[in-house]
Amino acid sequence: MAILPCKAPGAVLTYNQMVVRRRKSDEALNQLFRALADGTRRDILARSLTETPSVSDLAARYEMSFAAVQKHVAVLERAGLIQKRANGREQLVSTNHARLKRAGELLEYFESIWRQRMAQLDDVLLRKGK
């Protein structure tokens, strides 16, 4: 265990290193879901599912600067959800379907856990009601 200073005078925080250490795969998941947390990025991803827009085409669709759209595209690219490829002077955006499928599988897994927990809670409540 590590003891780290806290901002409050005389107080310390104790962390269990097993909890604080993050695996590389955990960080990749965090990056994936941070990318999906923004509505503009989800819309860019949805558009790239049915077409292969250029970053310029995308920028024309949003009420924000070209640089802001580029940043959204970069976040999606770092998360592995899209790829960019050059086509002359344009950068075309396409979806990485395997990565998107993986995100869907993870959400289904988490949903199954919560459904199981809700079923267990239902069982407990039914038993108490008898």
Buried (B, 14 or more C-beta within 10 A) or exposed (E): EEEEEEEEEEEEEEEEEEEEEEEEEEEBBEBBEEBBEEEBBBBBBEBBEEEEBBBEBBBEEBEEEEEEBBBBBBBBBEBBBBBBEEEEEBBBBBBBEEBBEBBEEEEEEEEEEEEEEEEEEEEEEEEEEE
